[in-house]
Amino acid sequence: MDETRRRGLAALVATGLLGAATLALASVPPRPLRSVVTLVHSLSLRVAADWLAVVALLALAERAATGDGSVTRAGVRRLTAAVFAGGVAIEASPLARLVVAPDPVETAAVAEGAADAVQSGLFAAALVAATAAGGAALREALGDEARPGLPMAPTERLLPRVAPRAVVRAGRVLGVAAALWLGVELATRLALGVPYFWLAVADGAVAALGGAVDYGVLAVAGLVLAVDGADARTVVGGTAVVWLALVVAGIAVAVLSAGVGVVLVGATATPMGAVEAAGMGLWPAPDSWTQLLGTGTFLAGAVGLSVVQRTAPASGPGTRGAESPVDDSGSPR
C-alpha cells in the first residue's frame, strides 16, 4: 500500500507539472482563448504519451529505490509494451471522429494518423526501455561503488559519473526505435505515393534521427539523476542543461538536414523547391513546443523521482533478483 501511495504521489506531481507546461506553452505569447484551447488539445496528445513514459519510469524507480531487486527483464518488457500500447491509443484517438463522421473517410488521413500513432508510441516506449537498459549498464559499470536502491552513487562532483557503456546501451535501444520509426514512415509514404523517393527517404531518416537524439537526451539525463539523485541542484541544473542540449541537438540535426538537402539536389533529380517545401534545414526555435515539452518531460520525471527518493524506505543490502534486466553478457533483452 505504501508503495502504491508513493508511486501515485510521484505520478500526480509529474502529471501536474506536465499539465502546467502545456498550459504555459499554449498561453505564451498571449493568444485568443479559442487558439489556446486548440493548441492545448493538440499538445495534450504529445504530453499524454510522454506522461505514460514518465509514469512507467517512476514505477521502475520505485522498485529500484527499495533495493529489493524487483526490477526484472519481464517487468521492463511489460511496462514498455504498456507504454507503446497506451501511446498508440492516445495518438490514434482523434481518428475516432473520422469513423463516426457522416462524410466519407479519406484513406490517406487514416493511414497517416495510424502511422503517427505508431511512431509516437515507439519513441515513448523506447524512452522507457533505453533508460532501463542504460541504468542496468550503469550499475554494472559502478561495480562495488554502486549502492543498493537510488541514487546509485551520489557524488558532489560537478560532472556526473555516467559510464559511456550506459550511454551506448541506451543509444542502441533508441537506434532500433528510430529504425522502426523510419520503416513505418517510408511504408506509409510509399503506400500513399510520393513524387520524390529519395527526398522521402532522406527526410524520414533525418526526422528519425532527430527523434532519437531528443529522447536520447532525456534518457541520459535520467541516468544522471539515477547516479547523483534528484535534489534541488540536479533538478534545476538538469532542467537547464536538458533544454540547452535539446536546442543544440535540434540545430545540429537541422544543419545535417540542410547538407543532406544540398546533396539530394546535386545527386538526384529532386528540385530545390521540393526540399524547401519538406522543411529540411529549418532551425528549431529555442522556445518551440518540441524543446519545451521535452524539457517539461524531464522536469516532471525529475520531481517525481525526488518524491520517490524522499518517501521510499532506506534500502538494505539488496541483491540483484533472479530476473535481472541485464543478462550475463551485459546486453538488454
Residue frames as qw, qx, qy, qz and C-alpha x, y, z in Angstrom:
[[0.000, 0.885, 0.466, 0.000, 0.00, 0.00, 0.00],
 [0.306, -0.788, 0.104, 0.523, 2.82, 2.41, 0.85],
 [0.399, -0.120, 0.600, 0.682, 4.50, 1.71, -2.49],
 [0.202, 0.622, 0.668, 0.356, 1.24, 2.43, -4.30],
 [0.139, -0.931, -0.265, 0.209, 0.81, 5.72, -2.44],
 [0.376, -0.594, 0.320, 0.635, 4.38, 6.81, -3.18],
 [0.346, 0.132, 0.689, 0.623, 4.03, 5.93, -6.82],
 [0.092, 0.774, 0.602, 0.172, 0.68, 7.70, -7.03],
 [0.229, -0.878, -0.082, 0.413, 2.09, 10.82, -5.39],
 [0.374, -0.374, 0.492, 0.691, 5.03, 10.90, -7.79],
 [0.261, 0.383, 0.730, 0.503, 2.73, 10.38, -10.78],
 [0.020, -0.880, -0.468, 0.081, 0.40, 13.13, -9.53],
 [0.267, -0.759, 0.144, 0.576, 3.26, 15.61, -9.22],
 [0.339, -0.123, 0.652, 0.667, 4.56, 14.68, -12.67],
 [0.189, 0.607, 0.717, 0.287, 1.08, 15.00, -14.18],
 [0.094, -0.910, -0.283, 0.289, 0.58, 18.43, -12.66],
 [0.295, -0.602, 0.344, 0.657, 3.89, 19.69, -13.99],
 [0.292, 0.121, 0.742, 0.592, 3.23, 18.37, -17.49],
 [0.090, 0.768, 0.627, 0.092, -0.23, 19.93, -17.46],
 [0.176, -0.870, -0.063, 0.456, 1.19, 23.26, -16.32],
 [0.337, -0.337, 0.540, 0.694, 3.84, 23.11, -19.04],
 [0.253, 0.427, 0.752, 0.433, 1.16, 22.53, -21.66],
 [0.015, -0.892, -0.444, 0.080, -0.98, 25.44, -20.49],
 [0.287, -0.748, 0.155, 0.578, 2.03, 27.75, -20.25],
 [0.344, -0.116, 0.648, 0.669, 3.20, 26.84, -23.72],
 [0.168, 0.593, 0.715, 0.329, -0.28, 27.37, -25.13],
 [0.127, -0.915, -0.361, 0.125, -0.65, 30.76, -23.45],
 [0.275, -0.789, 0.239, 0.495, 2.74, 32.40, -24.09],
 [0.012, -0.021, 0.087, -0.996, 2.76, 34.58, -26.07],
 [0.408, 0.317, 0.556, -0.651, -0.86, 35.56, -25.30],
 [0.076, -0.099, -0.796, -0.593, -3.33, 34.06, -27.71],
 [0.585, -0.189, -0.103, -0.782, -7.11, 34.27, -28.04],
 [0.623, -0.209, 0.635, -0.406, -8.97, 31.73, -25.91],
 [0.904, 0.333, 0.079, -0.257, -10.02, 29.70, -28.92],
 [0.570, 0.629, -0.516, 0.113, -6.43, 29.39, -30.12],
 [0.205, -0.503, 0.741, -0.394, -5.30, 28.37, -26.64],
 [0.801, -0.011, 0.458, -0.385, -7.94, 25.64, -26.44],
 [0.851, 0.491, -0.142, -0.119, -7.00, 24.35, -29.89],
 [0.362, 0.647, -0.627, 0.239, -3.29, 24.29, -29.09],
 [0.451, -0.383, 0.686, -0.424, -3.85, 22.63, -25.71],
 [0.909, 0.162, 0.235, -0.305, -5.84, 19.92, -27.47],
 [0.769, 0.556, -0.312, 0.055, -3.06, 19.25, -29.99],
 [0.140, 0.621, -0.670, 0.383, -0.27, 19.41, -27.41],
 [0.681, -0.352, 0.450, -0.457, -2.13, 17.24, -24.93],
 [0.970, 0.198, -0.100, -0.096, -1.65, 14.18, -27.13],
 [0.574, 0.512, -0.494, 0.405, 2.15, 14.52, -27.03],
 [0.245, -0.538, 0.529, -0.609, 2.01, 15.35, -23.33],
 [0.873, -0.189, 0.204, -0.401, -0.13, 12.29, -22.61],
 [0.913, 0.286, -0.273, 0.102, 2.23, 9.97, -24.47],
 [0.347, 0.519, -0.544, 0.560, 5.25, 11.34, -22.61],
 [0.531, -0.472, 0.356, -0.608, 3.28, 11.18, -19.36],
 [0.983, -0.056, -0.064, -0.161, 2.89, 7.42, -19.82],
 [0.733, 0.373, -0.402, 0.401, 6.65, 7.09, -20.23],
 [0.037, -0.567, 0.460, -0.682, 7.29, 9.23, -17.14],
 [0.766, -0.356, 0.221, -0.487, 4.88, 7.18, -15.02],
 [0.973, 0.109, -0.200, 0.044, 6.46, 3.94, -16.23],
 [0.509, 0.469, -0.462, 0.554, 9.94, 5.21, -15.35],
 [0.335, -0.526, 0.400, -0.671, 8.70, 6.29, -11.92],
 [0.939, -0.194, 0.015, -0.285, 7.32, 2.79, -11.40],
 [0.849, 0.252, -0.328, 0.329, 10.76, 1.35, -12.20],
 [0.155, 0.565, -0.430, 0.687, 12.39, 3.93, -9.94],
 [0.666, -0.475, 0.201, -0.539, 10.06, 2.95, -7.10],
 [0.993, -0.064, -0.094, 0.002, 11.12, -0.68, -7.43],
 [0.675, 0.398, -0.332, 0.525, 14.79, 0.21, -7.71],
 [0.117, -0.678, 0.305, -0.658, 14.66, 2.61, -4.75],
 [0.823, -0.454, 0.136, -0.312, 13.65, -0.17, -2.38],
 [0.060, 0.626, -0.778, 0.019, 16.73, -2.17, -3.38],
 [0.738, -0.100, 0.600, -0.291, 14.85, -5.47, -3.38],
 [0.191, -0.228, 0.839, 0.455, 15.89, -6.50, -6.88],
 [0.495, 0.479, 0.668, -0.280, 12.36, -6.30, -8.23],
 [0.393, 0.710, -0.235, -0.535, 13.34, -4.57, -11.50],
 [0.670, -0.033, 0.720, 0.176, 13.24, -7.56, -13.82],
 [0.066, -0.113, 0.664, 0.737, 13.51, -8.02, -17.56],
 [0.022, -0.494, -0.845, -0.206, 9.90, -9.20, -17.63],
 [0.095, -0.760, -0.442, 0.467, 8.77, -6.13, -15.71],
 [0.082, -0.505, 0.281, 0.812, 10.60, -3.76, -18.05],
 [0.034, 0.111, 0.805, 0.581, 9.13, -5.54, -21.08],
 [0.039, -0.640, -0.766, 0.043, 5.61, -5.28, -19.67],
 [0.085, -0.752, -0.202, 0.621, 5.98, -1.59, -18.90],
 [0.100, -0.328, 0.511, 0.789, 7.48, -0.90, -22.32],
 [0.009, 0.313, 0.854, 0.415, 4.65, -2.74, -24.05],
 [0.070, -0.730, -0.622, 0.274, 2.07, -0.89, -21.94],
 [0.085, -0.648, 0.056, 0.754, 3.59, 2.49, -22.81],
 [0.059, -0.097, 0.697, 0.708, 3.66, 1.60, -26.50],
 [0.036, -0.495, -0.844, -0.204, 0.04, 0.43, -26.50],
 [0.109, -0.766, -0.446, 0.450, -1.07, 3.46, -24.49],
 [0.120, -0.502, 0.259, 0.817, 0.84, 5.87, -26.70],
 [0.028, 0.126, 0.782, 0.610, -0.68, 4.38, -29.85],
 [0.080, -0.638, -0.766, 0.015, -4.17, 4.53, -28.36],
 [0.128, -0.719, -0.227, 0.645, -3.74, 8.16, -27.30],
 [0.061, -0.389, 0.430, 0.812, -2.40, 9.31, -30.64],
 [0.034, -0.188, -0.847, -0.497, -4.98, 7.30, -32.59],
 [0.073, 0.519, 0.714, -0.464, -7.93, 8.60, -30.57],
 [0.236, 0.504, -0.038, -0.830, -8.61, 11.58, -32.92],
 [0.146, 0.089, -0.814, -0.555, -9.23, 9.07, -35.71],
 [0.118, 0.381, 0.883, -0.248, -12.44, 8.03, -33.97],
 [0.281, 0.615, 0.238, -0.697, -14.17, 11.21, -35.14],
 [0.234, 0.372, -0.622, -0.649, -13.36, 10.29, -38.73],
 [0.042, -0.117, -0.987, -0.103, -15.12, 6.97, -38.32],
 [0.089, 0.574, 0.730, -0.361, -18.31, 8.47, -36.90],
 [0.115, 0.449, -0.117, -0.878, -18.33, 11.46, -39.24],
 [0.687, 0.508, 0.424, -0.300, -21.07, 11.41, -41.89],
 [0.429, 0.772, -0.365, -0.293, -18.60, 12.31, -44.64],
 [0.954, 0.206, -0.189, 0.108, -16.59, 9.57, -46.38],
 [0.632, -0.678, 0.272, 0.261, -13.35, 8.75, -44.63],
 [0.476, 0.784, -0.394, -0.051, -10.21, 9.63, -46.54],
 [0.969, -0.041, -0.148, 0.195, -7.83, 6.69, -46.68],
 [0.506, 0.500, -0.293, 0.639, -4.79, 8.96, -46.63],
 [0.298, -0.661, 0.254, -0.641, -5.89, 10.69, -43.44],
 [0.905, -0.366, 0.066, -0.205, -6.50, 7.39, -41.65],
 [0.900, 0.185, -0.174, 0.353, -3.20, 5.91, -42.84],
 [0.302, 0.582, -0.305, 0.691, -1.20, 8.97, -41.81],
 [0.518, -0.615, 0.205, -0.558, -2.95, 9.15, -38.45],
 [0.974, -0.225, -0.012, -0.035, -2.33, 5.48, -37.73],
 [0.757, 0.336, -0.237, 0.508, 1.32, 5.81, -38.74],
 [0.001, -0.661, 0.293, -0.691, 1.80, 8.86, -36.50],
 [0.760, -0.517, 0.114, -0.378, 0.23, 6.95, -33.61],
 [0.974, -0.036, -0.092, 0.205, 2.59, 4.01, -34.01],
 [0.541, 0.503, -0.244, 0.629, 5.60, 6.29, -34.36],
 [0.279, -0.685, 0.251, -0.625, 4.73, 8.24, -31.22],
 [0.896, -0.388, 0.081, -0.200, 4.24, 5.03, -29.26],
 [0.880, 0.239, -0.213, 0.351, 7.59, 3.72, -30.48],
 [0.322, 0.540, -0.346, 0.696, 9.63, 6.60, -29.12],
 [0.533, -0.598, 0.205, -0.562, 7.69, 6.83, -25.86],
 [0.976, -0.215, 0.008, -0.041, 8.28, 3.12, -25.24],
 [0.757, 0.378, -0.250, 0.471, 11.90, 3.43, -26.36],
 [0.067, -0.717, 0.330, -0.611, 12.49, 6.10, -23.71],
 [0.794, -0.465, 0.235, -0.314, 11.47, 3.61, -21.01],
 [0.985, 0.068, 0.009, 0.159, 13.47, 0.73, -22.47],
 [0.549, 0.602, -0.253, 0.522, 16.57, 2.86, -23.16],
 [0.253, -0.715, 0.365, -0.540, 16.64, 4.33, -19.67],
 [0.895, -0.341, 0.217, -0.190, 16.17, 0.91, -18.07],
 [0.919, 0.259, -0.065, 0.290, 18.90, -0.64, -20.23],
 [0.320, 0.689, -0.302, 0.576, 21.26, 2.25, -19.55],
 [0.523, -0.660, 0.304, -0.446, 20.55, 2.01, -15.83],
 [0.983, -0.153, 0.100, 0.021, 21.43, -1.68, -15.80],
 [0.748, 0.428, -0.146, 0.486, 24.71, -0.98, -17.62],
 [0.028, -0.777, 0.264, -0.571, 25.39, 1.89, -15.25],
 [0.756, -0.552, 0.251, -0.246, 25.04, -0.28, -12.15],
 [0.962, 0.086, 0.030, 0.258, 27.40, -2.82, -13.74],
 [0.502, 0.634, -0.177, 0.561, 29.95, -0.13, -14.54],
 [0.309, -0.773, 0.275, -0.481, 29.88, 1.22, -10.99],
 [0.636, 0.138, -0.728, 0.216, 30.58, -2.23, -9.62],
 [0.505, -0.338, -0.647, 0.460, 31.31, -2.21, -5.89],
 [0.074, -0.028, -0.171, 0.982, 30.73, 1.55, -5.75],
 [0.394, -0.343, -0.491, -0.698, 27.07, 1.09, -6.61],
 [0.254, -0.064, 0.666, -0.698, 24.71, 1.42, -3.66],
 [0.037, 0.406, 0.908, 0.090, 21.51, -0.57, -3.43],
 [0.077, 0.800, 0.518, -0.294, 18.49, 1.50, -4.30],
 [0.366, 0.665, 0.213, 0.615, 18.58, 5.04, -5.65],
 [0.474, 0.793, -0.346, -0.165, 20.64, 7.13, -6.09],
 [0.956, 0.138, -0.206, 0.157, 23.25, 4.61, -7.17],
 [0.705, -0.112, -0.158, 0.682, 26.38, 6.57, -6.26],
 [0.024, -0.977, -0.205, -0.055, 25.64, 10.12, -5.11],
 [0.659, -0.036, -0.004, 0.751, 28.55, 12.48, -5.54],
 [0.060, -0.879, -0.172, 0.441, 29.27, 16.16, -5.15],
 [0.456, -0.124, 0.475, 0.742, 31.36, 16.28, -8.30],
 [0.275, 0.479, -0.086, -0.829, 30.49, 18.88, -10.92],
 [0.517, 0.267, -0.613, -0.535, 30.19, 16.27, -13.67],
 [0.868, -0.159, 0.245, -0.402, 28.04, 13.15, -13.17],
 [0.252, -0.393, 0.874, 0.133, 29.51, 9.66, -13.25],
 [0.828, 0.369, 0.205, -0.369, 27.68, 8.24, -16.24],
 [0.544, -0.280, 0.699, 0.370, 29.69, 5.45, -17.84],
 [0.289, 0.396, -0.501, -0.713, 29.97, 5.52, -21.66],
 [0.071, -0.065, -0.977, -0.188, 28.71, 1.95, -21.84],
 [0.176, 0.515, 0.703, -0.457, 25.42, 3.07, -20.29],
 [0.295, 0.612, -0.081, -0.729, 25.03, 5.80, -22.92],
 [0.189, 0.280, -0.806, -0.487, 25.89, 3.32, -25.68],
 [0.064, 0.243, 0.962, -0.103, 23.37, 0.79, -24.32],
 [0.267, 0.628, 0.454, -0.573, 20.63, 3.41, -24.27],
 [0.231, 0.564, -0.379, -0.697, 21.65, 4.57, -27.74],
 [0.004, 0.054, -0.949, -0.312, 21.25, 1.07, -29.14],
 [0.176, 0.496, 0.810, -0.258, 17.67, 0.87, -27.96],
 [0.242, 0.734, 0.144, -0.618, 16.86, 4.28, -29.39],
 [0.071, 0.421, -0.672, -0.605, 18.60, 3.33, -32.63],
 [0.092, 0.217, 0.961, 0.143, 16.31, 0.34, -33.01],
 [0.185, 0.681, 0.570, -0.422, 13.31, 2.55, -32.31],
 [0.148, 0.663, -0.222, -0.700, 14.49, 5.09, -34.89],
 [0.002, 0.166, -0.861, -0.480, 14.90, 2.34, -37.49],
 [0.115, 0.456, 0.881, -0.057, 11.36, 1.10, -36.81],
 [0.144, 0.729, 0.263, -0.616, 10.09, 4.69, -36.92],
 [0.106, 0.504, -0.510, -0.689, 11.74, 5.16, -40.32],
 [0.072, 0.088, 0.953, 0.280, 10.28, 1.89, -41.59],
 [0.163, 0.637, 0.700, -0.278, 6.76, 2.97, -40.68],
 [0.109, 0.722, -0.028, -0.683, 7.35, 6.39, -42.25],
 [0.058, 0.353, -0.701, -0.616, 8.64, 5.03, -45.55],
 [0.114, 0.273, 0.949, 0.112, 5.96, 2.35, -45.77],
 [0.178, 0.714, 0.524, -0.429, 3.26, 4.96, -45.27],
 [0.126, 0.684, -0.229, -0.681, 4.72, 7.41, -47.76],
 [0.006, -0.201, 0.843, 0.499, 5.27, 4.77, -50.42],
 [0.162, 0.419, 0.892, -0.055, 1.78, 3.37, -49.92],
 [0.184, 0.799, 0.373, -0.435, 0.26, 6.82, -50.37],
 [0.629, 0.599, 0.253, 0.426, 2.60, 7.74, -53.19],
 [0.330, -0.773, 0.076, 0.536, 5.48, 10.22, -53.10],
 [0.574, 0.816, -0.033, -0.053, 6.75, 12.27, -56.05],
 [0.333, 0.723, -0.561, 0.225, 10.40, 12.09, -54.99],
 [0.912, -0.228, -0.340, 0.034, 11.50, 8.82, -53.44],
 [0.646, 0.115, -0.383, 0.650, 14.96, 9.86, -52.25],
 [0.129, -0.481, 0.164, -0.851, 13.56, 13.01, -50.68],
 [0.783, -0.440, -0.152, -0.413, 11.14, 10.85, -48.69],
 [0.878, -0.085, -0.355, 0.310, 13.99, 8.59, -47.57],
 [0.413, 0.283, -0.307, 0.809, 16.27, 11.47, -46.57],
 [0.330, -0.503, 0.056, -0.797, 13.55, 13.48, -44.85],
 [0.860, -0.385, -0.222, -0.250, 12.33, 10.44, -42.94],
 [0.800, 0.015, -0.379, 0.464, 15.85, 9.44, -41.91],
 [0.187, 0.371, -0.278, 0.866, 16.65, 12.91, -40.58],
 [0.560, -0.486, -0.032, -0.670, 13.34, 13.05, -38.70],
 [0.914, -0.258, -0.313, 0.006, 14.01, 9.63, -37.15],
 [0.612, 0.162, -0.368, 0.680, 17.50, 10.75, -36.14],
 [0.109, -0.478, 0.153, -0.858, 16.10, 13.91, -34.59],
 [0.761, -0.455, -0.139, -0.440, 13.59, 11.94, -32.53],
 [0.890, -0.112, -0.345, 0.275, 16.24, 9.50, -31.36],
 [0.398, 0.310, -0.316, 0.804, 18.56, 12.35, -30.35],
 [0.363, -0.526, 0.055, -0.767, 15.82, 14.17, -28.42],
 [0.873, -0.397, -0.114, -0.258, 14.78, 11.10, -26.47],
 [0.799, 0.119, -0.369, 0.460, 18.43, 10.16, -26.05],
 [0.080, 0.486, -0.308, 0.814, 19.00, 13.45, -24.23],
 [0.657, -0.467, 0.058, -0.589, 16.10, 12.62, -21.89],
 [0.954, -0.131, -0.268, 0.035, 17.37, 9.08, -21.31],
 [0.603, 0.256, -0.392, 0.646, 20.91, 10.22, -20.46],
 [0.185, -0.512, 0.232, -0.806, 19.53, 12.94, -18.19],
 [0.838, -0.386, -0.091, -0.375, 17.52, 10.27, -16.40],
 [0.878, 0.023, -0.345, 0.332, 20.68, 8.21, -15.90],
 [0.242, 0.454, -0.351, 0.782, 22.39, 11.26, -14.41],
 [0.543, -0.489, 0.139, -0.668, 19.60, 11.51, -11.85],
 [0.947, -0.180, -0.251, -0.084, 19.89, 7.80, -11.14],
 [0.700, 0.174, -0.395, 0.570, 23.56, 8.29, -10.19],
 [0.166, 0.287, -0.310, 0.891, 23.52, 11.63, -8.39],
 [0.077, -0.506, -0.753, 0.414, 19.96, 11.62, -7.10],
 [0.022, 0.663, 0.439, 0.606, 17.13, 14.07, -7.66],
 [0.324, -0.587, -0.409, 0.619, 17.60, 17.07, -5.38],
 [0.166, 0.910, 0.184, -0.332, 17.18, 20.81, -5.91],
 [0.165, -0.664, 0.499, 0.532, 20.61, 21.14, -7.51],
 [0.284, -0.046, 0.861, 0.419, 20.28, 18.31, -10.01],
 [0.314, 0.647, 0.694, -0.041, 16.64, 19.06, -10.86],
 [0.142, 0.919, 0.074, -0.360, 17.13, 22.77, -11.54],
 [0.137, -0.633, 0.592, 0.479, 20.54, 22.40, -13.16],
 [0.390, 0.075, 0.879, 0.264, 19.47, 19.33, -15.10],
 [0.387, 0.741, 0.527, -0.155, 16.39, 21.09, -16.48],
 [0.125, 0.883, -0.196, -0.407, 18.51, 23.94, -17.81],
 [0.227, -0.437, 0.780, 0.385, 21.06, 21.56, -19.30],
 [0.458, 0.325, 0.823, 0.086, 18.36, 19.42, -20.92],
 [0.362, 0.854, 0.271, -0.257, 16.76, 22.46, -22.54],
 [0.026, 0.798, -0.453, -0.397, 20.14, 23.63, -23.86],
 [0.352, -0.209, 0.871, 0.270, 21.04, 20.14, -25.08],
 [0.495, 0.535, 0.683, -0.043, 17.72, 19.80, -26.90],
 [0.287, 0.905, 0.013, -0.313, 18.21, 23.17, -28.62],
 [0.094, -0.667, 0.651, 0.351, 21.80, 22.40, -29.63],
 [0.444, 0.031, 0.882, 0.153, 20.84, 18.92, -30.81],
 [0.486, 0.705, 0.486, -0.173, 17.99, 20.38, -32.86],
 [0.194, 0.877, -0.265, -0.350, 20.35, 22.84, -34.52],
 [0.262, -0.435, 0.813, 0.284, 22.85, 20.07, -35.27],
 [0.500, 0.322, 0.803, 0.052, 20.15, 17.91, -36.88],
 [0.395, 0.849, 0.224, -0.271, 18.95, 20.94, -38.88],
 [0.017, 0.759, -0.530, -0.379, 22.48, 21.55, -40.19],
 [0.360, -0.122, 0.901, 0.208, 22.74, 17.89, -41.16],
 [0.490, 0.585, 0.629, -0.144, 19.33, 18.11, -42.82],
 [0.290, 0.875, -0.096, -0.376, 20.42, 21.11, -44.86],
 [0.117, -0.551, 0.753, 0.339, 23.55, 19.28, -46.00],
 [0.438, 0.170, 0.880, 0.068, 21.50, 16.24, -47.00],
 [0.446, 0.760, 0.372, -0.292, 19.14, 18.51, -48.93],
 [0.154, 0.799, -0.410, -0.412, 22.02, 20.01, -50.89],
 [0.249, -0.272, 0.898, 0.238, 23.33, 16.52, -51.70],
 [0.500, 0.438, 0.735, -0.136, 19.87, 15.46, -52.87],
 [0.403, 0.838, 0.073, -0.360, 19.58, 18.39, -55.25],
 [0.091, 0.726, -0.598, -0.327, 23.03, 17.75, -56.69],
 [0.171, -0.250, 0.945, 0.120, 22.94, 13.94, -56.88],
 [0.283, 0.407, 0.868, -0.017, 19.30, 13.28, -57.77],
 [0.048, 0.432, 0.511, 0.741, 16.52, 14.86, -59.77],
 [0.265, -0.704, -0.592, 0.290, 14.98, 16.37, -56.65],
 [0.192, 0.714, 0.124, 0.662, 14.28, 20.09, -57.19],
 [0.225, 0.119, -0.489, 0.834, 15.27, 22.61, -54.54],
 [0.453, -0.294, -0.060, -0.839, 11.65, 23.70, -54.19],
 [0.821, -0.259, -0.460, -0.216, 10.64, 20.24, -53.02],
 [0.599, -0.016, -0.556, 0.576, 13.47, 20.18, -50.49],
 [0.028, -0.190, 0.264, -0.945, 12.43, 23.56, -49.12],
 [0.632, -0.297, -0.245, -0.673, 8.78, 22.52, -49.00],
 [0.792, -0.191, -0.574, 0.077, 9.74, 19.47, -46.95],
 [0.457, -0.865, 0.069, -0.195, 11.26, 21.79, -44.34],
 [0.893, -0.063, -0.102, 0.435, 14.74, 20.32, -44.49],
 [0.497, 0.263, -0.133, 0.816, 17.35, 22.59, -42.92],
 [0.282, -0.763, -0.144, -0.564, 14.95, 24.66, -40.82],
 [0.255, 0.223, -0.673, 0.658, 16.43, 25.56, -37.43],
 [0.417, -0.604, -0.679, -0.002, 14.24, 24.91, -34.41],
 [0.145, -0.751, 0.087, -0.639, 13.23, 27.88, -32.30],
 [0.199, 0.219, -0.770, 0.565, 14.57, 27.72, -28.71],
 [0.386, 0.044, 0.528, -0.755, 11.01, 28.19, -27.45],
 [0.557, 0.048, -0.606, -0.566, 9.39, 25.71, -29.82],
 [0.813, -0.312, 0.125, -0.475, 6.97, 23.21, -28.32],
 [0.902, 0.159, -0.387, 0.104, 9.32, 20.30, -29.10],
 [0.413, 0.356, -0.544, 0.638, 12.13, 21.65, -26.94],
 [0.330, -0.397, 0.340, -0.786, 9.87, 22.98, -24.19],
 [0.888, -0.196, -0.040, -0.415, 7.79, 19.84, -23.85],
 [0.813, 0.191, -0.480, 0.269, 10.92, 17.69, -23.85],
 [0.160, 0.376, -0.519, 0.750, 12.26, 19.87, -21.05],
 [0.601, -0.323, 0.172, -0.711, 8.92, 19.63, -19.25],
 [0.928, -0.038, -0.341, -0.145, 9.02, 15.85, -19.52],
 [0.591, 0.220, -0.567, 0.531, 12.41, 15.75, -17.83],
 [0.143, -0.370, 0.383, -0.834, 11.30, 18.19, -15.14],
 [0.789, -0.260, -0.046, -0.555, 8.20, 16.15, -14.38],
 [0.906, 0.020, -0.412, 0.094, 10.18, 12.93, -14.16],
 [0.402, 0.339, -0.520, 0.674, 12.89, 14.55, -12.03],
 [0.372, -0.368, 0.318, -0.791, 10.43, 15.94, -9.49],
 [0.901, -0.156, -0.166, -0.368, 8.57, 12.63, -9.42],
 [0.782, 0.163, -0.507, 0.324, 11.86, 10.82, -8.81],
 [0.065, 0.406, -0.481, 0.775, 12.62, 13.23, -5.98],
 [0.689, -0.317, 0.119, -0.640, 9.31, 12.28, -4.38],
 [0.941, 0.002, -0.334, -0.058, 10.13, 8.59, -4.75],
 [0.564, 0.306, -0.537, 0.548, 13.58, 9.02, -3.19],
 [0.151, -0.405, 0.403, -0.807, 12.30, 11.06, -0.27],
 [0.742, -0.221, 0.146, -0.616, 9.42, 8.72, 0.58],
 [0.858, 0.130, -0.494, -0.044, 10.98, 5.32, -0.12],
 [0.761, -0.632, 0.147, 0.006, 12.26, 3.50, 2.96],
 [0.060, -0.746, 0.651, 0.125, 16.01, 3.14, 3.35],
 [0.904, 0.250, -0.302, -0.169, 17.09, 0.13, 1.34],
 [0.744, -0.514, 0.420, 0.072, 19.16, -2.61, 2.79],
 [0.164, -0.497, 0.741, 0.421, 21.95, -4.56, 1.13],
 [0.809, 0.381, 0.217, -0.391, 19.74, -5.63, -1.72],
 [0.417, -0.235, 0.776, 0.410, 20.87, -8.15, -4.25],
 [0.375, 0.273, -0.479, -0.745, 20.02, -8.47, -7.87],
 [0.789, 0.083, 0.391, -0.467, 17.00, -10.60, -8.50],
 [0.634, -0.009, 0.739, 0.227, 16.96, -13.79, -10.48],
 [0.497, 0.648, 0.504, 0.280, 15.39, -11.95, -13.40],
 [0.271, -0.597, 0.067, 0.752, 17.77, -9.05, -13.62],
 [0.530, 0.801, 0.135, -0.246, 17.22, -6.70, -16.60],
 [0.202, 0.762, -0.588, -0.181, 20.80, -7.48, -17.61],
 [0.992, 0.067, -0.099, -0.034, 21.93, -10.82, -18.96],
 [0.822, -0.379, 0.153, 0.397, 25.35, -12.38, -18.48],
 [0.606, 0.297, 0.238, 0.699, 26.83, -10.51, -21.42],
 [0.176, -0.432, -0.202, 0.861, 25.55, -7.18, -20.12],
 [0.108, -0.088, -0.489, -0.861, 23.17, -6.55, -23.02],
 [0.486, 0.111, 0.392, -0.773, 19.48, -5.70, -22.55],
 [0.130, 0.176, 0.946, 0.238, 16.89, -8.23, -23.57]]
